[in-house]
Amino acid sequence: MIPWIDPTSHFPPVRTALKNPNGLLCAGADLSPTRLLAAYSRGIFPWFSPGDPIYWWSPDPRMILLVHEFHASQRLLRTVRSGPFHLQIDTAFPDVIRACAEPRPGQDGTWITEEMILAYCELHRLGHAHSVECWQDGNLVGGLYGLLLGHMFFGESMFARVTDASKVALVHLIGWLKERHVPMIDCQQETHHLASFGARPIPRAQFVQIIAKLTG
C-alpha cells in the first residue's frame, strides 16, 4: 500500500517508495505549481494514465546525464553542423508538450494527460518549464521540454517527426545548459537511448543529495 495525500499534505520520505513498481511513492494531491516544484526539488515526479489518480514516483536508481559527460555520435554532430534544422528555446512550449503527448508507434495512449499539459504550461508561464524547438521549413519537427530549478534541469519528454530532430534538440539543450552552468539533467528512467548519450544510473540517495544543493 502507498499513502494517499491531499493538497495540504507533505510528501512522504522518498526512501519509503516501493521497490515494485520501482519508485511508486504516493498518490493524490494536485498538480499546482507549488506542489510540482516541491516534488521535483525532492526527487519526485508525477506519472499516471488518464482516469487514474495522480501517482508520484522516485525511482532507485535514478538515471542522470552529467552535462560534461554528454557525447554525440560523429554522424549526429555532422547533422548539427550541416544546419537542416532551426533551433529555438521557449517559442512554442504548448506545441512541444502536445507533440510529446501524441501516442508513439505501438502505444495506445499517453501519460501526458490534458491535466498535465495545463499544469506544465502554467509552470512555463511562471518561468520554470522550458522547451527546445527544432524547426524545418517552418514546421515544428522535434523538440523536448523539462524544468529548470536553480542549477538543475529535469527532463520530461521529447519527440521527433523527422529523423534526428529530437537528438539535435538535445544537443542544443546541452549548449544552453552549459551557458547557465547547469551540470546535470534528470532523465528519470533508465533507457538505452539516453545511455547512448552518456546518461547513467546513480543511487536515489545520492541523487537527492545532489539536487538539494543544485535547486537550493
C-alpha positions as a Markdown table, in Angstrom:
| # | Residue | x | y | z |
|---|---|---|---|---|
| 1 | Met | 0.0 | 0.0 | 0.0 |
| 2 | Ile | 1.1 | 3.6 | -0.6 |
| 3 | Pro | 0.0 | 6.7 | 1.2 |
| 4 | Trp | -2.8 | 8.9 | -0.1 |
| 5 | Ile | -2.0 | 12.6 | 0.2 |
| 6 | Asp | -4.3 | 15.6 | -0.1 |
| 7 | Pro | -3.4 | 19.1 | -1.4 |
| 8 | Thr | -2.2 | 20.2 | 2.2 |
| 9 | Ser | -0.1 | 17.1 | 2.8 |
| 10 | His | 3.6 | 16.8 | 2.7 |
| 11 | Phe | 5.3 | 14.1 | 0.6 |
| 12 | Pro | 6.4 | 11.0 | 2.4 |
| 13 | Pro | 10.2 | 10.4 | 2.5 |
| 14 | Val | 11.4 | 9.1 | -0.8 |
| 15 | Arg | 13.1 | 6.2 | 0.9 |
| 16 | Thr | 9.6 | 4.8 | 1.6 |
| 17 | Ala | 8.9 | 4.4 | -2.1 |
| 18 | Leu | 8.0 | 0.9 | -3.3 |
| 19 | Lys | 10.6 | -1.3 | -4.9 |
| 20 | Asn | 8.0 | -2.9 | -7.1 |
| 21 | Pro | 6.8 | -1.0 | -9.0 |
| 22 | Asn | 10.1 | 0.8 | -8.7 |
| 23 | Gly | 9.7 | 4.2 | -7.1 |
| 24 | Leu | 6.0 | 4.5 | -6.5 |
| 25 | Leu | 5.8 | 6.8 | -3.5 |
| 26 | Cys | 2.2 | 8.0 | -3.0 |
| 27 | Ala | -1.0 | 9.1 | -4.8 |
| 28 | Gly | -3.3 | 12.1 | -4.7 |
| 29 | Ala | -2.8 | 15.8 | -4.1 |
| 30 | Asp | -2.8 | 18.1 | -7.1 |
| 31 | Leu | -0.6 | 19.5 | -10.0 |
| 32 | Ser | -0.4 | 23.0 | -8.7 |
| 33 | Pro | 2.9 | 24.9 | -9.3 |
| 34 | Thr | 3.7 | 24.8 | -5.6 |
| 35 | Arg | 3.1 | 21.0 | -5.5 |
| 36 | Leu | 5.1 | 20.3 | -8.6 |
| 37 | Leu | 8.1 | 22.5 | -7.6 |
| 38 | Ala | 8.1 | 20.8 | -4.2 |
| 39 | Ala | 8.1 | 17.4 | -5.8 |
| 40 | Tyr | 11.0 | 18.0 | -8.2 |
| 41 | Ser | 13.2 | 19.6 | -5.6 |
| 42 | Arg | 12.8 | 16.4 | -3.6 |
| 43 | Gly | 13.5 | 14.0 | -6.5 |
| 44 | Ile | 9.8 | 13.2 | -7.1 |
| 45 | Phe | 7.7 | 13.5 | -10.3 |
| 46 | Pro | 4.1 | 12.7 | -11.3 |
| 47 | Trp | 3.3 | 9.9 | -13.8 |
| 48 | Phe | -0.1 | 8.5 | -14.3 |
| 49 | Ser | -2.6 | 7.4 | -17.0 |
| 50 | Pro | -5.8 | 9.2 | -18.0 |
| 51 | Gly | -8.5 | 8.3 | -15.5 |
| 52 | Asp | -6.1 | 7.3 | -12.7 |
| 53 | Pro | -5.3 | 9.3 | -9.6 |
| 54 | Ile | -2.1 | 11.3 | -9.6 |
| 55 | Tyr | 0.8 | 8.9 | -8.9 |
| 56 | Trp | 4.1 | 10.3 | -7.6 |
| 57 | Trp | 7.4 | 8.5 | -8.2 |
| 58 | Ser | 11.0 | 8.5 | -7.1 |
| 59 | Pro | 12.8 | 5.5 | -8.7 |
| 60 | Asp | 16.0 | 3.9 | -7.3 |
| 61 | Pro | 18.4 | 4.1 | -9.1 |
| 62 | Arg | 17.9 | 7.4 | -10.9 |
| 63 | Met | 19.0 | 8.0 | -14.5 |
| 64 | Ile | 21.0 | 11.2 | -14.8 |
| 65 | Leu | 23.1 | 12.8 | -17.6 |
| 66 | Leu | 26.1 | 14.9 | -16.5 |
| 67 | Val | 26.4 | 17.7 | -19.0 |
| 68 | His | 30.2 | 17.4 | -19.2 |
| 69 | Glu | 29.8 | 13.7 | -19.9 |
| 70 | Phe | 27.4 | 14.1 | -22.8 |
| 71 | His | 28.6 | 12.7 | -26.1 |
| 72 | Ala | 27.1 | 12.5 | -29.5 |
| 73 | Ser | 28.0 | 10.4 | -32.5 |
| 74 | Gln | 30.0 | 11.8 | -35.3 |
| 75 | Arg | 27.0 | 11.3 | -37.6 |
| 76 | Leu | 24.8 | 13.4 | -35.3 |
| 77 | Leu | 27.4 | 16.1 | -35.0 |
| 78 | Arg | 27.6 | 16.3 | -38.8 |
| 79 | Thr | 23.8 | 16.7 | -38.9 |
| 80 | Val | 24.0 | 19.5 | -36.3 |
| 81 | Arg | 26.8 | 21.3 | -38.3 |
| 82 | Ser | 25.0 | 20.8 | -41.7 |
| 83 | Gly | 22.2 | 23.0 | -40.5 |
| 84 | Pro | 19.0 | 21.4 | -41.8 |
| 85 | Phe | 17.2 | 22.5 | -38.6 |
| 86 | His | 16.5 | 25.8 | -37.0 |
| 87 | Leu | 16.6 | 25.6 | -33.1 |
| 88 | Gln | 14.8 | 27.9 | -30.7 |
| 89 | Ile | 14.1 | 28.0 | -27.0 |
| 90 | Asp | 10.7 | 28.7 | -25.4 |
| 91 | Thr | 8.9 | 29.9 | -28.5 |
| 92 | Ala | 6.3 | 27.1 | -28.8 |
| 93 | Phe | 6.1 | 25.4 | -25.4 |
| 94 | Pro | 2.4 | 24.3 | -25.7 |
| 95 | Asp | 3.1 | 22.9 | -29.2 |
| 96 | Val | 6.1 | 20.9 | -27.9 |
| 97 | Ile | 4.3 | 19.3 | -24.9 |
| 98 | Arg | 1.3 | 18.5 | -27.0 |
| 99 | Ala | 3.5 | 16.9 | -29.6 |
| 100 | Cys | 5.2 | 14.9 | -26.9 |
| 101 | Ala | 1.7 | 13.7 | -25.8 |
| 102 | Glu | 0.9 | 12.2 | -29.1 |
| 103 | Pro | 0.8 | 8.4 | -28.9 |
| 104 | Arg | 4.0 | 6.7 | -30.2 |
| 105 | Pro | 4.1 | 3.8 | -32.6 |
| 106 | Gly | 2.9 | 0.7 | -30.7 |
| 107 | Gln | 1.3 | 2.7 | -27.9 |
| 108 | Asp | -2.4 | 3.2 | -27.3 |
| 109 | Gly | -2.2 | 6.2 | -25.1 |
| 110 | Thr | 0.0 | 8.7 | -23.3 |
| 111 | Trp | 0.9 | 9.6 | -19.7 |
| 112 | Ile | 0.9 | 13.3 | -20.7 |
| 113 | Thr | -2.7 | 14.0 | -20.0 |
| 114 | Glu | -4.6 | 17.2 | -20.6 |
| 115 | Glu | -4.3 | 17.9 | -16.8 |
| 116 | Met | -0.5 | 17.5 | -17.1 |
| 117 | Ile | -0.3 | 19.7 | -20.2 |
| 118 | Leu | -2.2 | 22.6 | -18.5 |
| 119 | Ala | 0.0 | 22.2 | -15.3 |
| 120 | Tyr | 3.3 | 22.4 | -17.2 |
| 121 | Cys | 2.1 | 25.2 | -19.4 |
| 122 | Glu | 1.5 | 27.1 | -16.2 |
| 123 | Leu | 5.0 | 26.3 | -15.0 |
| 124 | His | 6.2 | 27.6 | -18.3 |
| 125 | Arg | 4.3 | 30.8 | -17.8 |
| 126 | Leu | 5.9 | 31.2 | -14.4 |
| 127 | Gly | 9.4 | 30.7 | -15.9 |
| 128 | His | 10.1 | 27.2 | -14.6 |
| 129 | Ala | 9.4 | 24.9 | -17.6 |
| 130 | His | 11.3 | 25.3 | -20.8 |
| 131 | Ser | 11.2 | 23.8 | -24.3 |
| 132 | Val | 13.7 | 23.3 | -27.1 |
| 133 | Glu | 12.1 | 23.5 | -30.6 |
| 134 | Cys | 13.5 | 22.0 | -33.7 |
| 135 | Trp | 12.1 | 23.6 | -36.9 |
| 136 | Gln | 12.4 | 22.6 | -40.6 |
| 137 | Asp | 10.9 | 24.7 | -43.4 |
| 138 | Gly | 8.7 | 26.5 | -40.9 |
| 139 | Asn | 7.3 | 23.3 | -39.3 |
| 140 | Leu | 7.9 | 22.0 | -35.8 |
| 141 | Val | 9.6 | 18.6 | -36.4 |
| 142 | Gly | 11.1 | 17.8 | -33.0 |
| 143 | Gly | 11.8 | 19.1 | -29.5 |
| 144 | Leu | 11.8 | 18.5 | -25.8 |
| 145 | Tyr | 10.7 | 20.0 | -22.6 |
| 146 | Gly | 11.6 | 20.0 | -18.9 |
| 147 | Leu | 12.0 | 22.1 | -15.7 |
| 148 | Leu | 14.9 | 24.3 | -14.7 |
| 149 | Leu | 15.1 | 24.7 | -11.0 |
| 150 | Gly | 18.2 | 26.6 | -9.8 |
| 151 | His | 21.1 | 24.8 | -11.5 |
| 152 | Met | 19.3 | 21.5 | -12.2 |
| 153 | Phe | 17.4 | 20.5 | -15.3 |
| 154 | Phe | 14.7 | 17.9 | -15.0 |
| 155 | Gly | 14.0 | 16.4 | -18.4 |
| 156 | Glu | 10.4 | 15.3 | -19.1 |
| 157 | Ser | 9.8 | 14.2 | -22.7 |
| 158 | Met | 11.0 | 14.6 | -26.3 |
| 159 | Phe | 9.5 | 13.9 | -29.7 |
| 160 | Ala | 10.7 | 13.7 | -33.3 |
| 161 | Arg | 8.7 | 13.9 | -36.6 |
| 162 | Val | 11.7 | 13.6 | -38.8 |
| 163 | Thr | 15.0 | 11.7 | -38.2 |
| 164 | Asp | 17.4 | 13.1 | -35.6 |
| 165 | Ala | 15.2 | 16.1 | -34.8 |
| 166 | Ser | 14.9 | 15.3 | -31.1 |
| 167 | Lys | 18.6 | 14.4 | -30.9 |
| 168 | Val | 19.5 | 17.7 | -32.4 |
| 169 | Ala | 17.2 | 19.4 | -29.8 |
| 170 | Leu | 19.1 | 17.6 | -27.1 |
| 171 | Val | 22.5 | 18.8 | -28.4 |
| 172 | His | 21.1 | 22.3 | -28.4 |
| 173 | Leu | 19.8 | 21.9 | -24.8 |
| 174 | Ile | 23.3 | 20.8 | -23.7 |
| 175 | Gly | 24.8 | 24.0 | -25.1 |
| 176 | Trp | 22.0 | 26.1 | -23.4 |
| 177 | Leu | 22.7 | 24.4 | -20.0 |
| 178 | Lys | 26.4 | 24.9 | -20.3 |
| 179 | Glu | 25.8 | 28.7 | -20.7 |
| 180 | Arg | 23.8 | 28.6 | -17.5 |
| 181 | His | 26.3 | 26.5 | -15.6 |
| 182 | Val | 23.8 | 23.7 | -15.1 |
| 183 | Pro | 25.8 | 20.5 | -14.5 |
| 184 | Met | 23.1 | 17.7 | -14.6 |
| 185 | Ile | 19.9 | 16.5 | -16.3 |
| 186 | Asp | 17.5 | 14.3 | -14.5 |
| 187 | Cys | 16.5 | 11.6 | -17.0 |
| 188 | Gln | 14.1 | 9.8 | -14.6 |
| 189 | Gln | 14.0 | 6.3 | -16.1 |
| 190 | Glu | 16.8 | 4.1 | -17.5 |
| 191 | Thr | 16.7 | 3.8 | -21.3 |
| 192 | His | 19.3 | 2.6 | -23.8 |
| 193 | His | 18.5 | 5.7 | -25.9 |
| 194 | Leu | 19.7 | 8.1 | -23.1 |
| 195 | Ala | 22.6 | 5.8 | -22.2 |
| 196 | Ser | 23.9 | 6.2 | -25.7 |
| 197 | Phe | 24.5 | 9.9 | -24.9 |
| 198 | Gly | 26.3 | 9.2 | -21.7 |
| 199 | Ala | 23.4 | 9.0 | -19.2 |
| 200 | Arg | 23.9 | 6.6 | -16.3 |
| 201 | Pro | 22.1 | 5.5 | -13.2 |
| 202 | Ile | 23.1 | 6.6 | -9.7 |
| 203 | Pro | 21.6 | 5.7 | -6.3 |
| 204 | Arg | 18.5 | 7.7 | -5.4 |
| 205 | Ala | 20.1 | 8.8 | -2.1 |
| 206 | Gln | 23.0 | 10.3 | -4.0 |
| 207 | Phe | 20.6 | 11.9 | -6.5 |
| 208 | Val | 18.5 | 13.5 | -3.7 |
| 209 | Gln | 21.6 | 15.0 | -2.1 |
| 210 | Ile | 22.8 | 16.5 | -5.4 |
| 211 | Ile | 19.5 | 18.1 | -6.3 |
| 212 | Ala | 19.2 | 19.6 | -2.8 |
| 213 | Lys | 22.3 | 21.5 | -3.5 |
| 214 | Leu | 21.6 | 22.4 | -7.1 |
| 215 | Thr | 18.0 | 23.5 | -6.5 |
| 216 | Gly | 18.5 | 25.2 | -3.2 |
